[in-house]
Amino acid sequence: MSNGSNIDVSGAINSVVDTAGKVFQLQLDFLNSSLNALAGAVAPLAKTATDLIGSLANTTTQVLQSLSAAIAKK
């Protein structure tokens, strides 16, 4: 009664599960790479921002000291 075609349901399910697993792994790898790239970009920006704030604080302190010295001499 068989028409000669065998449907390999088990093989098809295994193939679908394997493909889904690979897609999920690729998404995790992409997310990991994205987070690493973001961290790599944020670190120098944070250092630059910290240096800028420090320079601004030093400049402000020097300006205030100069003003105080100018006022005190009079």
PyMOL Python script that loads the backbone (N, CA, C, O; Angstrom):
from pymol import cmd

cmd.read_pdbstr("""\
ATOM      1  N   MET A   1       0.802  -1.188   0.000  1.00  0.00           N
ATOM      2  CA  MET A   1       0.000   0.000   0.000  1.00  0.00           C
ATOM      3  C   MET A   1       0.851   1.260   0.000  1.00  0.00           C
ATOM      4  O   MET A   1       0.336   2.366  -0.169  1.00  0.00           O
ATOM      5  N   SER A   2       2.100   1.097   0.182  1.00  0.00           N
ATOM      6  CA  SER A   2       2.977   2.253   0.228  1.00  0.00           C
ATOM      7  C   SER A   2       3.238   2.756  -1.178  1.00  0.00           C
ATOM      8  O   SER A   2       3.378   1.975  -2.119  1.00  0.00           O
ATOM      9  N   ASN A   3       3.302   4.068  -1.304  1.00  0.00           N
ATOM     10  CA  ASN A   3       3.560   4.635  -2.619  1.00  0.00           C
ATOM     11  C   ASN A   3       5.062   4.853  -2.842  1.00  0.00           C
ATOM     12  O   ASN A   3       5.452   5.421  -3.862  1.00  0.00           O
ATOM     13  N   GLY A   4       5.888   4.420  -1.928  1.00  0.00           N
ATOM     14  CA  GLY A   4       7.331   4.487  -2.081  1.00  0.00           C
ATOM     15  C   GLY A   4       7.963   5.718  -1.483  1.00  0.00           C
ATOM     16  O   GLY A   4       9.190   5.824  -1.498  1.00  0.00           O
ATOM     17  N   SER A   5       7.203   6.650  -0.960  1.00  0.00           N
ATOM     18  CA  SER A   5       7.789   7.846  -0.365  1.00  0.00           C
ATOM     19  C   SER A   5       7.767   7.705   1.153  1.00  0.00           C
ATOM     20  O   SER A   5       6.737   7.402   1.756  1.00  0.00           O
ATOM     21  N   ASN A   6       8.901   7.925   1.733  1.00  0.00           N
ATOM     22  CA  ASN A   6       9.011   7.904   3.195  1.00  0.00           C
ATOM     23  C   ASN A   6       9.205   9.330   3.684  1.00  0.00           C
ATOM     24  O   ASN A   6      10.071  10.053   3.191  1.00  0.00           O
ATOM     25  N   ILE A   7       8.421   9.716   4.626  1.00  0.00           N
ATOM     26  CA  ILE A   7       8.565  11.038   5.230  1.00  0.00           C
ATOM     27  C   ILE A   7       9.336  10.852   6.523  1.00  0.00           C
ATOM     28  O   ILE A   7       8.891  10.164   7.441  1.00  0.00           O
ATOM     29  N   ASP A   8      10.500  11.478   6.576  1.00  0.00           N
ATOM     30  CA  ASP A   8      11.357  11.354   7.750  1.00  0.00           C
ATOM     31  C   ASP A   8      11.004  12.470   8.731  1.00  0.00           C
ATOM     32  O   ASP A   8      11.655  13.514   8.760  1.00  0.00           O
ATOM     33  N   VAL A   9       9.970  12.236   9.528  1.00  0.00           N
ATOM     34  CA  VAL A   9       9.499  13.246  10.477  1.00  0.00           C
ATOM     35  C   VAL A   9      10.564  13.523  11.519  1.00  0.00           C
ATOM     36  O   VAL A   9      10.804  14.674  11.881  1.00  0.00           O
ATOM     37  N   SER A  10      11.196  12.479  11.995  1.00  0.00           N
ATOM     38  CA  SER A  10      12.235  12.649  13.014  1.00  0.00           C
ATOM     39  C   SER A  10      13.389  13.494  12.484  1.00  0.00           C
ATOM     40  O   SER A  10      13.885  14.383  13.175  1.00  0.00           O
ATOM     41  N   GLY A  11      13.808  13.212  11.260  1.00  0.00           N
ATOM     42  CA  GLY A  11      14.894  13.994  10.656  1.00  0.00           C
ATOM     43  C   GLY A  11      14.493  15.438  10.441  1.00  0.00           C
ATOM     44  O   GLY A  11      15.303  16.343  10.639  1.00  0.00           O
ATOM     45  N   ALA A  12      13.248  15.666  10.038  1.00  0.00           N
ATOM     46  CA  ALA A  12      12.763  17.033   9.814  1.00  0.00           C
ATOM     47  C   ALA A  12      12.712  17.806  11.124  1.00  0.00           C
ATOM     48  O   ALA A  12      13.095  18.975  11.180  1.00  0.00           O
ATOM     49  N   ILE A  13      12.236  17.147  12.176  1.00  0.00           N
ATOM     50  CA  ILE A  13      12.163  17.813  13.486  1.00  0.00           C
ATOM     51  C   ILE A  13      13.563  18.125  13.986  1.00  0.00           C
ATOM     52  O   ILE A  13      13.815  19.216  14.496  1.00  0.00           O
ATOM     53  N   ASN A  14      14.476  17.170  13.841  1.00  0.00           N
ATOM     54  CA  ASN A  14      15.862  17.404  14.263  1.00  0.00           C
ATOM     55  C   ASN A  14      16.480  18.558  13.495  1.00  0.00           C
ATOM     56  O   ASN A  14      17.210  19.371  14.062  1.00  0.00           O
ATOM     57  N   SER A  15      16.190  18.626  12.213  1.00  0.00           N
ATOM     58  CA  SER A  15      16.733  19.709  11.388  1.00  0.00           C
ATOM     59  C   SER A  15      16.180  21.060  11.826  1.00  0.00           C
ATOM     60  O   SER A  15      16.923  22.038  11.912  1.00  0.00           O
ATOM     61  N   VAL A  16      14.888  21.119  12.101  1.00  0.00           N
ATOM     62  CA  VAL A  16      14.271  22.373  12.548  1.00  0.00           C
ATOM     63  C   VAL A  16      14.830  22.796  13.902  1.00  0.00           C
ATOM     64  O   VAL A  16      15.144  23.969  14.104  1.00  0.00           O
ATOM     65  N   VAL A  17      14.955  21.854  14.827  1.00  0.00           N
ATOM     66  CA  VAL A  17      15.489  22.169  16.153  1.00  0.00           C
ATOM     67  C   VAL A  17      16.944  22.617  16.046  1.00  0.00           C
ATOM     68  O   VAL A  17      17.355  23.559  16.724  1.00  0.00           O
ATOM     69  N   ASP A  18      17.720  21.950  15.200  1.00  0.00           N
ATOM     70  CA  ASP A  18      19.121  22.327  15.009  1.00  0.00           C
ATOM     71  C   ASP A  18      19.234  23.725  14.421  1.00  0.00           C
ATOM     72  O   ASP A  18      20.071  24.516  14.856  1.00  0.00           O
ATOM     73  N   THR A  19      18.403  24.034  13.442  1.00  0.00           N
ATOM     74  CA  THR A  19      18.415  25.367  12.834  1.00  0.00           C
ATOM     75  C   THR A  19      18.002  26.432  13.833  1.00  0.00           C
ATOM     76  O   THR A  19      18.609  27.502  13.888  1.00  0.00           O
ATOM     77  N   ALA A  20      16.970  26.148  14.627  1.00  0.00           N
ATOM     78  CA  ALA A  20      16.521  27.100  15.643  1.00  0.00           C
ATOM     79  C   ALA A  20      17.626  27.334  16.677  1.00  0.00           C
ATOM     80  O   ALA A  20      17.836  28.459  17.128  1.00  0.00           O
ATOM     81  N   GLY A  21      18.322  26.270  17.042  1.00  0.00           N
ATOM     82  CA  GLY A  21      19.430  26.407  17.990  1.00  0.00           C
ATOM     83  C   GLY A  21      20.548  27.269  17.432  1.00  0.00           C
ATOM     84  O   GLY A  21      21.133  28.078  18.152  1.00  0.00           O
ATOM     85  N   LYS A  22      20.846  27.097  16.147  1.00  0.00           N
ATOM     86  CA  LYS A  22      21.898  27.904  15.521  1.00  0.00           C
ATOM     87  C   LYS A  22      21.490  29.371  15.444  1.00  0.00           C
ATOM     88  O   LYS A  22      22.308  30.260  15.682  1.00  0.00           O
ATOM     89  N   VAL A  23      20.226  29.622  15.113  1.00  0.00           N
ATOM     90  CA  VAL A  23      19.741  31.001  15.051  1.00  0.00           C
ATOM     91  C   VAL A  23      19.813  31.650  16.434  1.00  0.00           C
ATOM     92  O   VAL A  23      20.230  32.801  16.565  1.00  0.00           O
ATOM     93  N   PHE A  24      19.406  30.911  17.454  1.00  0.00           N
ATOM     94  CA  PHE A  24      19.459  31.447  18.818  1.00  0.00           C
ATOM     95  C   PHE A  24      20.903  31.727  19.222  1.00  0.00           C
ATOM     96  O   PHE A  24      21.180  32.757  19.837  1.00  0.00           O
ATOM     97  N   GLN A  25      21.829  30.823  18.885  1.00  0.00           N
ATOM     98  CA  GLN A  25      23.241  31.021  19.215  1.00  0.00           C
ATOM     99  C   GLN A  25      23.806  32.236  18.485  1.00  0.00           C
ATOM    100  O   GLN A  25      24.591  32.993  19.055  1.00  0.00           O
ATOM    101  N   LEU A  26      23.408  32.425  17.226  1.00  0.00           N
ATOM    102  CA  LEU A  26      23.863  33.597  16.480  1.00  0.00           C
ATOM    103  C   LEU A  26      23.354  34.891  17.112  1.00  0.00           C
ATOM    104  O   LEU A  26      24.069  35.892  17.156  1.00  0.00           O
ATOM    105  N   GLN A  27      22.114  34.862  17.600  1.00  0.00           N
ATOM    106  CA  GLN A  27      21.578  36.045  18.272  1.00  0.00           C
ATOM    107  C   GLN A  27      22.352  36.345  19.550  1.00  0.00           C
ATOM    108  O   GLN A  27      22.642  37.504  19.844  1.00  0.00           O
ATOM    109  N   LEU A  28      22.688  35.307  20.309  1.00  0.00           N
ATOM    110  CA  LEU A  28      23.468  35.510  21.525  1.00  0.00           C
ATOM    111  C   LEU A  28      24.860  36.046  21.203  1.00  0.00           C
ATOM    112  O   LEU A  28      25.363  36.934  21.891  1.00  0.00           O
ATOM    113  N   ASP A  29      25.481  35.503  20.155  1.00  0.00           N
ATOM    114  CA  ASP A  29      26.804  35.982  19.749  1.00  0.00           C
ATOM    115  C   ASP A  29      26.743  37.446  19.311  1.00  0.00           C
ATOM    116  O   ASP A  29      27.627  38.238  19.638  1.00  0.00           O
ATOM    117  N   PHE A  30      25.687  37.797  18.569  1.00  0.00           N
ATOM    118  CA  PHE A  30      25.522  39.182  18.133  1.00  0.00           C
ATOM    119  C   PHE A  30      25.324  40.113  19.327  1.00  0.00           C
ATOM    120  O   PHE A  30      25.914  41.192  19.379  1.00  0.00           O
ATOM    121  N   LEU A  31      24.505  39.700  20.274  1.00  0.00           N
ATOM    122  CA  LEU A  31      24.271  40.511  21.471  1.00  0.00           C
ATOM    123  C   LEU A  31      25.561  40.691  22.263  1.00  0.00           C
ATOM    124  O   LEU A  31      25.863  41.790  22.727  1.00  0.00           O
ATOM    125  N   ASN A  32      26.317  39.609  22.415  1.00  0.00           N
ATOM    126  CA  ASN A  32      27.585  39.668  23.137  1.00  0.00           C
ATOM    127  C   ASN A  32      28.560  40.611  22.441  1.00  0.00           C
ATOM    128  O   ASN A  32      29.212  41.423  23.097  1.00  0.00           O
ATOM    129  N   SER A  33      28.665  40.509  21.128  1.00  0.00           N
ATOM    130  CA  SER A  33      29.559  41.384  20.368  1.00  0.00           C
ATOM    131  C   SER A  33      29.122  42.842  20.474  1.00  0.00           C
ATOM    132  O   SER A  33      29.954  43.743  20.585  1.00  0.00           O
ATOM    133  N   SER A  34      27.819  43.065  20.437  1.00  0.00           N
ATOM    134  CA  SER A  34      27.303  44.427  20.554  1.00  0.00           C
ATOM    135  C   SER A  34      27.617  45.032  21.912  1.00  0.00           C
ATOM    136  O   SER A  34      28.009  46.195  22.011  1.00  0.00           O
ATOM    137  N   LEU A  35      27.441  44.236  22.953  1.00  0.00           N
ATOM    138  CA  LEU A  35      27.743  44.731  24.301  1.00  0.00           C
ATOM    139  C   LEU A  35      29.231  45.012  24.466  1.00  0.00           C
ATOM    140  O   LEU A  35      29.611  46.000  25.095  1.00  0.00           O
ATOM    141  N   ASN A  36      30.073  44.151  23.906  1.00  0.00           N
ATOM    142  CA  ASN A  36      31.517  44.383  23.979  1.00  0.00           C
ATOM    143  C   ASN A  36      31.902  45.651  23.224  1.00  0.00           C
ATOM    144  O   ASN A  36      32.734  46.424  23.699  1.00  0.00           O
ATOM    145  N   ALA A  37      31.309  45.870  22.059  1.00  0.00           N
ATOM    146  CA  ALA A  37      31.592  47.076  21.283  1.00  0.00           C
ATOM    147  C   ALA A  37      31.125  48.320  22.029  1.00  0.00           C
ATOM    148  O   ALA A  37      31.816  49.339  22.044  1.00  0.00           O
ATOM    149  N   LEU A  38      29.955  48.232  22.646  1.00  0.00           N
ATOM    150  CA  LEU A  38      29.436  49.362  23.407  1.00  0.00           C
ATOM    151  C   LEU A  38      30.327  49.680  24.600  1.00  0.00           C
ATOM    152  O   LEU A  38      30.620  50.843  24.877  1.00  0.00           O
ATOM    153  N   ALA A  39      30.754  48.637  25.303  1.00  0.00           N
ATOM    154  CA  ALA A  39      31.651  48.841  26.440  1.00  0.00           C
ATOM    155  C   ALA A  39      32.973  49.438  25.983  1.00  0.00           C
ATOM    156  O   ALA A  39      33.535  50.301  26.658  1.00  0.00           O
ATOM    157  N   GLY A  40      33.469  48.983  24.845  1.00  0.00           N
ATOM    158  CA  GLY A  40      34.712  49.526  24.311  1.00  0.00           C
ATOM    159  C   GLY A  40      34.590  50.984  23.915  1.00  0.00           C
ATOM    160  O   GLY A  40      35.565  51.732  23.991  1.00  0.00           O
ATOM    161  N   ALA A  41      33.405  51.398  23.494  1.00  0.00           N
ATOM    162  CA  ALA A  41      33.198  52.784  23.110  1.00  0.00           C
ATOM    163  C   ALA A  41      32.934  53.675  24.318  1.00  0.00           C
ATOM    164  O   ALA A  41      33.332  54.839  24.328  1.00  0.00           O
ATOM    165  N   VAL A  42      32.276  53.145  25.322  1.00  0.00           N
ATOM    166  CA  VAL A  42      31.906  53.947  26.494  1.00  0.00           C
ATOM    167  C   VAL A  42      33.118  54.257  27.373  1.00  0.00           C
ATOM    168  O   VAL A  42      33.207  55.346  27.940  1.00  0.00           O
ATOM    169  N   ALA A  43      34.042  53.317  27.489  1.00  0.00           N
ATOM    170  CA  ALA A  43      35.190  53.508  28.370  1.00  0.00           C
ATOM    171  C   ALA A  43      36.007  54.745  27.996  1.00  0.00           C
ATOM    172  O   ALA A  43      36.281  55.560  28.877  1.00  0.00           O
ATOM    173  N   PRO A  44      36.410  54.927  26.740  1.00  0.00           N
ATOM    174  CA  PRO A  44      37.152  56.151  26.405  1.00  0.00           C
ATOM    175  C   PRO A  44      36.319  57.418  26.567  1.00  0.00           C
ATOM    176  O   PRO A  44      36.840  58.460  26.966  1.00  0.00           O
ATOM    177  N   LEU A  45      35.020  57.331  26.258  1.00  0.00           N
ATOM    178  CA  LEU A  45      34.166  58.501  26.434  1.00  0.00           C
ATOM    179  C   LEU A  45      34.048  58.890  27.901  1.00  0.00           C
ATOM    180  O   LEU A  45      34.054  60.074  28.240  1.00  0.00           O
ATOM    181  N   ALA A  46      33.941  57.897  28.763  1.00  0.00           N
ATOM    182  CA  ALA A  46      33.858  58.176  30.197  1.00  0.00           C
ATOM    183  C   ALA A  46      35.158  58.803  30.699  1.00  0.00           C
ATOM    184  O   ALA A  46      35.133  59.732  31.507  1.00  0.00           O
ATOM    185  N   LYS A  47      36.288  58.295  30.222  1.00  0.00           N
ATOM    186  CA  LYS A  47      37.577  58.860  30.630  1.00  0.00           C
ATOM    187  C   LYS A  47      37.701  60.302  30.149  1.00  0.00           C
ATOM    188  O   LYS A  47      38.160  61.172  30.889  1.00  0.00           O
ATOM    189  N   THR A  48      37.295  60.549  28.917  1.00  0.00           N
ATOM    190  CA  THR A  48      37.357  61.907  28.373  1.00  0.00           C
ATOM    191  C   THR A  48      36.440  62.842  29.151  1.00  0.00           C
ATOM    192  O   THR A  48      36.818  63.973  29.456  1.00  0.00           O
ATOM    193  N   ALA A  49      35.243  62.376  29.471  1.00  0.00           N
ATOM    194  CA  ALA A  49      34.311  63.209  30.238  1.00  0.00           C
ATOM    195  C   ALA A  49      34.868  63.502  31.627  1.00  0.00           C
ATOM    196  O   ALA A  49      34.743  64.620  32.125  1.00  0.00           O
ATOM    197  N   THR A  50      35.483  62.500  32.252  1.00  0.00           N
ATOM    198  CA  THR A  50      36.082  62.701  33.574  1.00  0.00           C
ATOM    199  C   THR A  50      37.230  63.696  33.505  1.00  0.00           C
ATOM    200  O   THR A  50      37.352  64.568  34.365  1.00  0.00           O
ATOM    201  N   ASP A  51      38.072  63.568  32.485  1.00  0.00           N
ATOM    202  CA  ASP A  51      39.177  64.513  32.307  1.00  0.00           C
ATOM    203  C   ASP A  51      38.663  65.923  32.059  1.00  0.00           C
ATOM    204  O   ASP A  51      39.215  66.892  32.580  1.00  0.00           O
ATOM    205  N   LEU A  52      37.604  66.034  31.263  1.00  0.00           N
ATOM    206  CA  LEU A  52      37.029  67.349  30.973  1.00  0.00           C
ATOM    207  C   LEU A  52      36.466  67.991  32.237  1.00  0.00           C
ATOM    208  O   LEU A  52      36.663  69.184  32.468  1.00  0.00           O
ATOM    209  N   ILE A  53      35.776  67.214  33.049  1.00  0.00           N
ATOM    210  CA  ILE A  53      35.221  67.749  34.303  1.00  0.00           C
ATOM    211  C   ILE A  53      36.344  68.186  35.238  1.00  0.00           C
ATOM    212  O   ILE A  53      36.254  69.228  35.888  1.00  0.00           O
ATOM    213  N   GLY A  54      37.408  67.374  35.300  1.00  0.00           N
ATOM    214  CA  GLY A  54      38.561  67.752  36.132  1.00  0.00           C
ATOM    215  C   GLY A  54      39.210  69.032  35.653  1.00  0.00           C
ATOM    216  O   GLY A  54      39.565  69.889  36.463  1.00  0.00           O
ATOM    217  N   SER A  55      39.369  69.175  34.346  1.00  0.00           N
ATOM    218  CA  SER A  55      39.963  70.400  33.790  1.00  0.00           C
ATOM    219  C   SER A  55      39.081  71.604  34.057  1.00  0.00           C
ATOM    220  O   SER A  55      39.574  72.682  34.390  1.00  0.00           O
ATOM    221  N   LEU A  56      37.778  71.423  33.913  1.00  0.00           N
ATOM    222  CA  LEU A  56      36.842  72.509  34.185  1.00  0.00           C
ATOM    223  C   LEU A  56      36.902  72.935  35.651  1.00  0.00           C
ATOM    224  O   LEU A  56      36.864  74.126  35.961  1.00  0.00           O
ATOM    225  N   ALA A  57      36.994  71.960  36.542  1.00  0.00           N
ATOM    226  CA  ALA A  57      37.088  72.278  37.973  1.00  0.00           C
ATOM    227  C   ALA A  57      38.387  73.015  38.274  1.00  0.00           C
ATOM    228  O   ALA A  57      38.390  73.973  39.048  1.00  0.00           O
ATOM    229  N   ASN A  58      39.484  72.580  37.673  1.00  0.00           N
ATOM    230  CA  ASN A  58      40.764  73.266  37.890  1.00  0.00           C
ATOM    231  C   ASN A  58      40.734  74.689  37.358  1.00  0.00           C
ATOM    232  O   ASN A  58      41.229  75.609  38.008  1.00  0.00           O
ATOM    233  N   THR A  59      40.155  74.872  36.179  1.00  0.00           N
ATOM    234  CA  THR A  59      40.066  76.207  35.589  1.00  0.00           C
ATOM    235  C   THR A  59      39.202  77.121  36.458  1.00  0.00           C
ATOM    236  O   THR A  59      39.544  78.281  36.687  1.00  0.00           O
ATOM    237  N   THR A  60      38.099  76.592  36.930  1.00  0.00           N
ATOM    238  CA  THR A  60      37.215  77.378  37.797  1.00  0.00           C
ATOM    239  C   THR A  60      37.933  77.770  39.079  1.00  0.00           C
ATOM    240  O   THR A  60      37.814  78.905  39.542  1.00  0.00           O
ATOM    241  N   THR A  61      38.673  76.836  39.650  1.00  0.00           N
ATOM    242  CA  THR A  61      39.432  77.126  40.877  1.00  0.00           C
ATOM    243  C   THR A  61      40.467  78.216  40.629  1.00  0.00           C
ATOM    244  O   THR A  61      40.631  79.120  41.449  1.00  0.00           O
ATOM    245  N   GLN A  62      41.157  78.133  39.510  1.00  0.00           N
ATOM    246  CA  GLN A  62      42.169  79.148  39.192  1.00  0.00           C
ATOM    247  C   GLN A  62      41.544  80.522  38.977  1.00  0.00           C
ATOM    248  O   GLN A  62      42.093  81.537  39.407  1.00  0.00           O
ATOM    249  N   VAL A  63      40.396  80.546  38.311  1.00  0.00           N
ATOM    250  CA  VAL A  63      39.710  81.822  38.094  1.00  0.00           C
ATOM    251  C   VAL A  63      39.278  82.423  39.430  1.00  0.00           C
ATOM    252  O   VAL A  63      39.449  83.620  39.664  1.00  0.00           O
ATOM    253  N   LEU A  64      38.723  81.591  40.298  1.00  0.00           N
ATOM    254  CA  LEU A  64      38.289  82.094  41.611  1.00  0.00           C
ATOM    255  C   LEU A  64      39.473  82.565  42.448  1.00  0.00           C
ATOM    256  O   LEU A  64      39.364  83.566  43.156  1.00  0.00           O
ATOM    257  N   GLN A  65      40.594  81.865  42.379  1.00  0.00           N
ATOM    258  CA  GLN A  65      41.793  82.283  43.114  1.00  0.00           C
ATOM    259  C   GLN A  65      42.326  83.605  42.573  1.00  0.00           C
ATOM    260  O   GLN A  65      42.765  84.460  43.342  1.00  0.00           O
ATOM    261  N   SER A  66      42.289  83.773  41.256  1.00  0.00           N
ATOM    262  CA  SER A  66      42.739  85.025  40.642  1.00  0.00           C
ATOM    263  C   SER A  66      41.828  86.168  41.062  1.00  0.00           C
ATOM    264  O   SER A  66      42.301  87.256  41.389  1.00  0.00           O
ATOM    265  N   LEU A  67      40.524  85.923  41.052  1.00  0.00           N
ATOM    266  CA  LEU A  67      39.592  86.967  41.482  1.00  0.00           C
ATOM    267  C   LEU A  67      39.788  87.320  42.945  1.00  0.00           C
ATOM    268  O   LEU A  67      39.761  88.493  43.319  1.00  0.00           O
ATOM    269  N   SER A  68      39.985  86.307  43.764  1.00  0.00           N
ATOM    270  CA  SER A  68      40.201  86.553  45.194  1.00  0.00           C
ATOM    271  C   SER A  68      41.490  87.350  45.406  1.00  0.00           C
ATOM    272  O   SER A  68      41.531  88.267  46.227  1.00  0.00           O
ATOM    273  N   ALA A  69      42.518  87.002  44.677  1.00  0.00           N
ATOM    274  CA  ALA A  69      43.794  87.708  44.810  1.00  0.00           C
ATOM    275  C   ALA A  69      43.652  89.150  44.324  1.00  0.00           C
ATOM    276  O   ALA A  69      44.230  90.056  44.925  1.00  0.00           O
ATOM    277  N   ALA A  70      42.907  89.380  43.267  1.00  0.00           N
ATOM    278  CA  ALA A  70      42.725  90.725  42.756  1.00  0.00           C
ATOM    279  C   ALA A  70      41.910  91.578  43.718  1.00  0.00           C
ATOM    280  O   ALA A  70      42.194  92.761  43.900  1.00  0.00           O
ATOM    281  N   ILE A  71      40.920  90.990  44.318  1.00  0.00           N
ATOM    282  CA  ILE A  71      40.084  91.725  45.270  1.00  0.00           C
ATOM    283  C   ILE A  71      40.847  91.980  46.569  1.00  0.00           C
ATOM    284  O   ILE A  71      40.724  93.065  47.137  1.00  0.00           O
ATOM    285  N   ALA A  72      41.608  91.044  47.042  1.00  0.00           N
ATOM    286  CA  ALA A  72      42.322  91.177  48.308  1.00  0.00           C
ATOM    287  C   ALA A  72      43.410  92.233  48.258  1.00  0.00           C
ATOM    288  O   ALA A  72      43.719  92.831  49.289  1.00  0.00           O
ATOM    289  N   LYS A  73      44.004  92.485  47.100  1.00  0.00           N
ATOM    290  CA  LYS A  73      45.073  93.481  46.982  1.00  0.00           C
ATOM    291  C   LYS A  73      44.558  94.895  47.114  1.00  0.00           C
ATOM    292  O   LYS A  73      45.321  95.798  47.456  1.00  0.00           O
ATOM    293  N   LYS A  74      43.305  95.105  46.856  1.00  0.00           N
ATOM    294  CA  LYS A  74      42.772  96.474  46.878  1.00  0.00           C
ATOM    295  C   LYS A  74      42.477  96.926  48.235  1.00  0.00           C
ATOM    296  O   LYS A  74      42.022  98.054  48.425  1.00  0.00           O
TER     297      LYS A  74
END
""", "prot")
cmd.dss("prot")
cmd.show_as("cartoon", "prot")
cmd.util.cbc("prot")
cmd.orient("prot")
